[in-house]
Amino acid sequence: MKKAWIVFSAAFLCWFSALQQPAEALSAESENDQSDSGSIVIGAKVIQEKTDFVSIDLNIPVISGLSDRKFEKRLNNDIKKQAMEAKKEIIVQAKQAQNDTIQENRPFNPYELKIDYNLKNTDQILSFTITTYSYTGGAHGITATDYYNIDLKTNQKLVLKDLFKENSNYRETIDQEIHRKIKEQENAEEGSYFHPDDLFTGASAFQGISDDQSFYIENGNLVIAFAQYEIAPGYMGEPAFHIPLSTLQEQLHEQYISLLKTE
C-alpha cells in the first residue's frame, strides 16, 4: 500500500508540474509546408500567450533541408531573434499602456501580436514571407511583411537585381507593368493609389521600383510587393503586383529560366 501511494504521489507531482509551465513552454514545432521533392521543409515554432494586457500568437518558421547547414542555422536564429524582440517589445509597451490607463481611469484594449509565415516557392529559389500584425490601441492594427528569397544552389539571399542579366532593362519592364496594373485596378474600381499630382501624397506615389525592392517568386510570377501606406492608402493593405516571369524572359539570368515553368 505504501509503495502504491508513492507511485501515485510521483505521478500527481509530474502532472501538477506540467500544468505550471509558462505559455512559452507549450511551444511546439510542426512540419507544415514542404517542396514536392521533400528536400525543403518549413515547420513552425508556436508560441501562444494571453494575459489581461496582451495576446500573443506566433508561428515562427523553422527552415530545414538547405544544403548549407551553417547558413540554415543562422537564418533560423535571425528569424527567431526578430520575433522574440517583437514579443518582448510589445509586452513592455502593453504593460506601460495598461498602467497609464489605470492611473487616468480610462478603458484599455489589450495589445496584440501575431506572426505567421507563407511559403511561396521551393523550386530553385526558396521564397517565403513572414507577416507581423500588431495592435497597440487605436482604430486598427498595423501589418508588416518581411520577404525572403534564397538561391537553393548557392545558399545566398537574393536581391531583385540578382535575378537579371547585368545592364538589362528589367526595371523599366517592371515599372511599366506596375503602372499598367495600377491603372487597370483603378479603372475597375478595385482600389486607389497615391498620384504624383496629389498635393499631400504625391511624394509617396509609385515612381518606380527601388534598389531594395521587396519581392517573391510564386507560380511562375515575379511578385513585387509594397508596404502598407507606401504607395496607396492604408485600406489597400500591402499592394502586390504579379508579373509573369515570361514577360521578363529576355532579361532573366540563364540559371533562373526554369522559374518560367508553372505547375
C-alpha positions in Angstrom: 0.0 0.0 0.0 2.8 2.4 0.9 4.5 1.7 -2.4 1.3 2.3 -4.4 0.9 5.7 -2.6 4.5 6.7 -3.5 3.8 5.9 -7.2 0.6 7.8 -7.1 2.2 10.8 -5.5 5.0 10.9 -8.1 2.5 10.8 -10.9 0.5 13.6 -9.4 3.5 15.8 -9.0 4.5 15.3 -12.6 1.0 16.2 -13.8 0.8 19.3 -11.5 4.3 20.4 -12.5 3.2 20.3 -16.2 0.2 22.5 -15.5 2.5 25.1 -14.0 4.7 25.5 -17.2 4.6 29.0 -18.7 2.8 29.5 -22.0 6.1 29.6 -24.0 6.9 26.1 -22.7 3.8 24.9 -24.7 5.6 25.8 -27.9 5.9 23.1 -30.5 7.5 22.6 -33.8 5.5 21.0 -36.7 6.3 20.4 -40.3 3.6 22.4 -42.2 5.0 23.2 -45.7 7.4 21.3 -47.9 8.5 21.2 -51.5 7.4 18.5 -54.0 10.8 16.8 -53.6 10.5 16.9 -49.9 14.0 18.4 -49.5 13.0 21.8 -48.1 10.7 21.8 -45.1 9.3 24.7 -43.2 8.0 23.9 -39.7 6.7 26.3 -37.1 7.7 27.1 -33.6 4.4 28.0 -32.0 4.2 30.5 -29.1 0.9 31.5 -27.6 0.4 33.7 -24.5 -2.5 35.6 -23.3 -2.8 38.0 -20.3 -5.2 40.8 -19.4 -2.9 43.3 -21.2 -1.6 41.4 -24.3 -2.4 38.5 -26.6 0.5 36.8 -28.4 0.2 34.2 -31.2 3.4 33.4 -33.0 4.1 30.9 -35.7 7.8 31.3 -36.3 9.1 29.5 -39.4 11.9 26.9 -38.9 13.6 26.0 -42.2 15.3 22.7 -42.7 16.8 20.9 -45.7 19.2 23.6 -47.0 22.5 22.2 -48.3 24.5 24.7 -46.2 23.5 23.8 -42.6 25.5 26.7 -41.1 23.6 29.2 -43.2 20.4 27.4 -42.3 21.1 27.8 -38.6 22.0 31.5 -38.9 18.8 32.1 -40.9 16.6 30.4 -38.4 18.4 32.2 -35.5 17.9 35.6 -37.1 14.2 34.9 -37.8 13.6 33.7 -34.2 15.6 36.6 -32.7 13.5 39.1 -34.6 10.2 37.5 -33.5 11.4 37.4 -29.8 12.4 41.0 -29.9 8.9 41.9 -31.2 7.4 39.9 -28.5 9.5 41.5 -25.7 8.8 45.0 -27.0 5.0 44.6 -27.2 4.9 43.2 -23.7 6.7 46.2 -22.3 4.5 48.6 -24.3 1.3 46.8 -23.2 2.2 46.8 -19.5 3.0 50.5 -19.6 -0.1 51.4 -21.6 -2.3 49.4 -19.1 -0.7 51.2 -16.2 -1.3 54.6 -17.8 -5.0 53.9 -18.4 -5.5 52.7 -14.8 -3.9 55.9 -13.5 -6.0 58.0 -15.9 -9.2 56.0 -15.3 -9.6 55.2 -19.0 -10.6 51.9 -20.7 -7.8 49.7 -22.0 -7.9 47.5 -25.0 -5.3 44.6 -24.8 -2.5 44.8 -27.3 -2.0 42.0 -29.9 1.0 40.5 -31.7 0.6 37.9 -34.4 3.4 36.4 -36.6 2.8 33.9 -39.3 4.6 32.8 -42.5 3.7 31.8 -46.0 5.7 29.5 -48.3 5.7 30.8 -51.8 8.2 28.8 -53.9 10.7 26.0 -53.4 11.9 25.4 -57.0 15.5 26.7 -57.3 14.6 29.7 -55.2 13.1 29.4 -51.7 10.7 32.3 -51.4 8.7 32.8 -48.2 7.1 35.7 -46.3 6.8 36.5 -42.6 3.9 38.7 -41.7 3.7 40.6 -38.4 0.4 42.1 -37.2 0.5 44.3 -34.1 -2.3 46.2 -32.4 -1.3 48.8 -29.9 -4.5 50.7 -29.5 -6.4 53.0 -31.9 -8.9 52.1 -34.6 -6.8 49.3 -36.2 -3.5 47.5 -36.1 -0.5 47.6 -38.4 0.7 44.8 -40.7 4.3 44.5 -41.9 5.8 41.7 -44.0 9.4 40.6 -44.5 10.3 38.9 -47.7 12.9 36.1 -48.1 14.4 34.8 -51.3 17.2 32.3 -51.2 19.1 30.6 -54.0 19.0 26.9 -53.1 22.1 26.2 -55.1 24.4 28.9 -53.6 22.6 29.3 -50.3 22.6 33.1 -50.8 19.9 35.6 -50.1 18.9 37.3 -53.3 18.0 40.9 -54.1 15.9 41.7 -57.1 18.8 42.6 -59.5 20.3 39.1 -58.9 17.6 37.6 -61.0 18.6 39.5 -64.1 21.4 39.9 -66.5 23.8 42.8 -66.0 22.7 46.0 -67.8 19.3 44.6 -68.7 16.2 46.8 -68.7 14.3 44.7 -66.2 13.5 47.8 -64.1 11.8 49.6 -67.0 9.7 46.5 -67.8 8.6 46.0 -64.2 7.8 49.7 -63.8 5.6 49.7 -67.0 3.8 46.6 -65.8 3.1 48.1 -62.4 1.8 51.4 -63.8 -0.4 49.4 -66.2 -1.8 47.2 -63.4 -2.5 50.3 -61.2 -4.4 51.9 -63.9 -6.4 48.7 -64.5 -7.3 48.4 -60.9 -8.4 52.0 -60.6 -10.5 51.8 -63.8 -12.2 48.7 -62.4 -12.7 50.5 -59.0 -10.7 47.8 -57.2 -8.7 50.4 -55.3 -6.9 53.7 -55.4 -3.3 54.7 -55.3 -1.3 57.8 -54.5 -0.6 60.0 -57.6 2.3 62.4 -58.4 0.0 65.4 -58.8 -1.6 65.0 -55.4 -0.6 67.9 -53.1 -0.3 65.8 -50.0 0.6 62.3 -51.2 2.4 62.9 -54.4 5.8 62.2 -52.9 4.5 58.7 -52.0 3.2 57.9 -55.4 4.7 54.9 -57.2 7.7 56.3 -59.3 9.5 53.1 -59.9 10.9 50.1 -58.1 13.8 50.7 -55.7 17.2 49.0 -55.3 16.0 47.2 -52.3 12.6 46.4 -53.7 10.6 43.6 -51.9 9.6 40.7 -54.0 9.0 36.9 -54.1 8.5 34.2 -56.6 5.2 32.3 -56.9 3.7 30.1 -59.6 5.9 31.4 -62.3 5.3 35.0 -61.3 7.6 37.7 -60.0 5.6 39.4 -57.3 6.6 43.0 -56.5 5.4 43.9 -53.0 4.9 47.2 -51.2 4.4 48.1 -47.5 1.1 49.4 -46.2 0.8 53.1 -46.9 3.9 53.0 -49.1 2.1 53.7 -52.5 -1.6 53.5 -51.5 -4.0 54.4 -48.7 -4.0 52.1 -45.7 -7.2 50.3 -46.6 -5.4 48.8 -49.6 -3.2 46.8 -47.3 0.1 45.7 -48.7 -0.2 46.1 -52.5 1.4 43.3 -54.6 1.7 43.0 -58.4 2.1 39.6 -60.1 4.2 39.9 -63.2 4.6 36.7 -65.2 8.3 35.9 -65.5 7.7 35.1 -69.1 7.4 38.9 -69.6 11.0 39.2 -68.3 12.4 36.1 -70.0 14.9 38.0 -72.1 16.3 39.8 -69.0 16.5 36.8 -66.7 19.8 35.1 -65.9 20.1 31.8 -67.6 20.1 29.9 -64.3 16.6 31.2 -63.5 14.9 30.4 -66.8 13.5 27.2 -65.2 11.3 29.5 -63.0 9.2 30.2 -66.0 7.7 26.7 -65.6 4.4 26.6 -63.7 2.6 23.7 -62.1 
